[in-house]
Amino acid sequence: MRKWLSVALLAGCTINQPPVQQYGGGGYQQPPNQTQPQQPPEPEPPVYQPPANETAYSESVAPIYIDVTVSVEGQSVPSIDVFYTELAAYGTWYDDKTFGWVFAPADNAYQPYTNGYWKQSEFGWTWVSSDSFGWATDHYGRWVWVNRWVWAPDTKWGPAWVQWRVGEGWVGWAPMGYSEDTYVPDEQWRFIPAMQLQSVDLRRHYVTSNWNAYIRGTLKIHRYNRHNKKDLWVAGPDDEWLRKNRINARRDRLVLKEAGRYDREEFKQVETRVREHRREYQERKRREEQIRRDREAQAQREEADRRREADDRRRYEEEGKRREDEEKRLDERRRRNEDEQRKAQDEAQKRRLEEERKKYDEERKRLDDKRQKQLDEDKKRREQDDRERLDQQRKAQAELEKRRADDERRQQDERKKRDDEDKRKFEDDKKKRAEEQRKLDDDRKRKDEEDRKKLDQDQKKRLEDEKKLSEERRKKDEEDRKKFDEEQRKRTDEQRKQAETLERDRKRKEDEDRKRLDEDQRKNAEEQRKRDDEQRKKDDDNRKRGDDERRKKDDDDRKRMDEDKRKQADEKSKRDDEQRKKDDEQRKRTDDDKRKREDDDRKRMDEDKRKQADEQRKRADDEGRRKDDEDRKKADDDHRKQADEQRKRQEDDRKRDDEKRKKEDDDRKRGDEDRRKREDENRKREDEQRKRQDDERRQQDERRRKEEDDRRRKEDEERRNKK
């Protein structure tokens, strides 16, 4: 297989290293969104007849370069740093051991150059992508096959980096990679009828089966547009092929938005941001240099192979030309000899001509032997080339198998790691929830104990205050009574002294004095009684007011405590409900992710097994139709058995996961029910305790009122006895 393509394209290929980490937020500005073509609903694909294996076209001996003079509008990306942020939302980046940092779309079955259409422009056939990231991946870098399509970034712009195949009424394309012998599975080629090449809705015309027949019935073309002797673009089918297939290809002007190019203002902004973040990628310069050296070494090897093949072909052509000239000369000598034999008159001349004929036959035999030897050498060289090609294909297949095994092992390790991480996270969350619940229970118990102690202290303090107030009131009443008795005694002594000193006058005015004295005593007693009543009323009012204020304060405190407890209970219930909802959502997300991963793994495994079966069928075609049918049948049986076993294992795993999840739900429900029961019991005990406290307060109030009534009755009786 010829390898001139990678050498021709390497001049415009530069590889930059990816960043240490993807920076977000202030990323680079992506070119304006491309105009999405209006696509109708996809009907059933039409059934096409594959082309014949023989075609009227012949594969070109060397690539065809066409010098074009066009004005390239807009600017290409200044650095591959632009791609790391802009494409992060549509897939993942990882470091490949062969191609460096590559972009893997989120869809594992993604196929490049599928969602879009072709436009004929002054640069050649240009792909207008409908993918969100097609502005970058379809006009920069290269798509390479590593058991799926991944994209290696590059700043070299092109209308479309694809390889073309054409035939009678058919055309096909596929990603071209970095070398001509880049491996592309047969089913990854896109074939359509030639008349549909300019259709906007290509999806309904794609061939969906028997790709190998279309590959055998078409030939690869090598046409490139060369601009300023440095820019090399894939040109695609030529005008002659378009005329033979009755395709009227009009050249349209290319819009910047359709090809991923920047205008002047956007380019300045992007260039500024690239300079700001350039330091972030210094650590990966060594990786970039390594990839570049490897690719240059590969290009040199391919260039040496290409030159050797060109020298062999040129030597073979010169040798064939020499053989043709020698054969012509010998034929001319033979004709002259025959003519001379017919004209010979004597026997000597006939012998001479016979000797010359023998010499001619010997020389003819020598040339035939030499030509046969050359043919044998060419056959051996072709066989050697075929063996080398087969060895390369086997190596490439072994490398793919090794990469596939590495990918499967890495995916299994990642799945196991994710499962272990999910399990550990679930156990940690469970322990954390249990610890939080225990802390909440301890806090509630501690708070309840503190509230109970505080309530007992408040009640004890209130009783002591009431007792102290009653004692002070009793002492005050006793002092008032003593003071009143002392004043009464003094007034009595003064009256007696006045009676002794004014005995004569009193005799005369005895009746008047007695009446006045009685009147004064009555008035004094009345005034004293009024004062006592007013003081008693005032004391009763003060006591009632104090009792009312204390009761009101106690009621307010109790209501506030009840309200706080109720709020705390409500908040706790809300927190528990929110935590339960979060746990349910987390569990659902975990289950959905796990099921999705299992489905993706199953699909990928089925796809890999199907590809393996296809490769086995292809290899079996060279050995015979009968053996091919048997191997395909056996491969299909093995595939079905493995798929059935895999599905059974996955079904068993899913059942175990469902049972485990159901058991966890039951445990959580029982835990929630027990917690609610404990909370209800605590609330009931608190209500009963408040009721008992209310009963005790009522009993205390009744005893206090009874004591006050008894005291007032005793005081009234004492006053009446004194009178």
Secondary structure, 3 states (H helix, E strand, C coil): CCCHHHHHHHCCCCCCCCCCCCCCCCCCCCCCCCCCCCCCCCCCCCCCCCCCCCCCCCCCCCCEEEEECCCCCCECCCCCHHHHHHCHHHEEEEEECCCEEEEEECCCCCCCCCCEEEEEECCEEEEEECCCCHHHHCCEEEEEECCCEEEEEEEEECCCCEEEEEECCEEEEEECCCCCCCCCCHHHCEEEEHHHCCCCCCHHHCCCCCHHHHHHCCEEECEEEEECCCEEEECCCCHHHHHHCCCCCCCCCCCHHHHCCECHHHHHHHHHHHHHCHHHHHHHHHHHHHHHHHHHHHHHHHHHHHHHHHHHHHHHHHHHHHHHHHHHHHHHHHHHHHHHHHHCCCHHHHHHHHHHHHHHHHHHHHHHHHHHHHHHHHHHHHHHHHHHHHHHHHHHHHHHHHHHHHHHHHHHHHHHHHHHHHHHHHHHHHHHHHHHHHHHHHHHHHHHHHHHHHHHHHHHHHHHHHHHHHHHHHHHHHHHHHHHHHHHHHHHHHHHHHHHHCHHHHHHCHHHHHHHHHHHHHHHHHHHHHHHHHHHHHHHHHHHHHHHHHHHHHHHHHHHHHHHHHHHHHHHHHHHHHHHHHHHHHHHHHHHHHHHHHHHHHHHHHHHHHHHHHHHHHHHHHHCHHHHHHHHHHHHHHHHHHHHHHHHHHHHHHHHHHHHHHHHHHHHHHHHHHHHHHHHHHHHHHHHHHHHHHHHHHHHHHHHHHHHHHHHHHHHHHHHHHC
